[in-house]
Amino acid sequence: GQQVMQIPQYQHVQEGEDFTTYCNSSTTLSNIQWYKQRPGGHPVFLIQLVKSGEVKKQKRLTFQFGEAKKNSSLHITATQTTDVGTYFCYNQGGKLIFGQGTELSVKP
Amino acid sequence: EPEVTQTPSHQVTQMGQEVILRCVPISNHLYFYWYRQILGQKVEFLVSFYNNEISEKSEIFDDQFSVERPDGSNFTLKIRSTKLEDSAMYFCASSGRTDYNEQFFGPGTRLTVL
């Protein structure tokens, strides 16, 4: 069946360093959504990508959707302690599947 | 800003008991979802609901689970006979006019089965 794999599972960075998480699917995705979950909190929507090769930016966050629509990435430039949390990719086409998430910790 | 609300925030129950988790989605939303998150694990899809019927469900959502929208505002998840492994955080979410739309999550109900 369709699988969405997310790497890395954990990432520890020093404040100010960059961070990237990758989401890879075994099949073509109709769209990809990214969510952030703070420790003890609930998922909060960040962005949705639909088009092949799409790139969207939100301040220090850059989201990309691969040309083949099988992978996506989230890149954070110059991390801050407020970026701490788990970032999930999510596919809403067909079966609704969350990636297992990348837990980001930021050391001040 | 409109938000999804869930009650109770924490539910403790004995194994074998029935529980009902309640959610009030955002008022003009049409798609409703339940997810669960076992402590330390990823968020897992349970069920989606649209037009008063289940539109999609996962393997987790077996005969012990049911959902209902009894009165046009509440959206409930019932677990008929709880098991220890049902202990988890249960999130309700809703989205707007189309299924391919951002989902707004509630704060969750932590279910503890003893």
HADDOCK unambig.tbl for C-alpha pairs under 7 A between the chains (distance, minus, plus):
assign (segid A and resid 41 and name CA) (segid B and resid 107 and name CA) 6.78 0.50 0.50
assign (segid A and resid 42 and name CA) (segid B and resid 105 and name CA) 6.46 0.50 0.50
assign (segid A and resid 42 and name CA) (segid B and resid 106 and name CA) 6.89 0.50 0.50
assign (segid A and resid 42 and name CA) (segid B and resid 107 and name CA) 5.59 0.50 0.50
assign (segid A and resid 42 and name CA) (segid B and resid 108 and name CA) 6.94 0.50 0.50
assign (segid A and resid 43 and name CA) (segid B and resid 105 and name CA) 6.31 0.50 0.50
assign (segid A and resid 44 and name CA) (segid B and resid 104 and name CA) 6.94 0.50 0.50
assign (segid A and resid 44 and name CA) (segid B and resid 105 and name CA) 6.82 0.50 0.50
assign (segid A and resid 45 and name CA) (segid B and resid 102 and name CA) 6.23 0.50 0.50
assign (segid A and resid 45 and name CA) (segid B and resid 103 and name CA) 6.66 0.50 0.50
assign (segid A and resid 92 and name CA) (segid B and resid 100 and name CA) 6.42 0.50 0.50
assign (segid A and resid 96 and name CA) (segid B and resid 45 and name CA) 6.42 0.50 0.50
assign (segid A and resid 97 and name CA) (segid B and resid 45 and name CA) 6.75 0.50 0.50
assign (segid A and resid 98 and name CA) (segid B and resid 43 and name CA) 6.53 0.50 0.50
assign (segid A and resid 98 and name CA) (segid B and resid 44 and name CA) 6.79 0.50 0.50
assign (segid A and resid 100 and name CA) (segid B and resid 42 and name CA) 5.03 0.50 0.50
assign (segid A and resid 101 and name CA) (segid B and resid 42 and name CA) 6.70 0.50 0.50
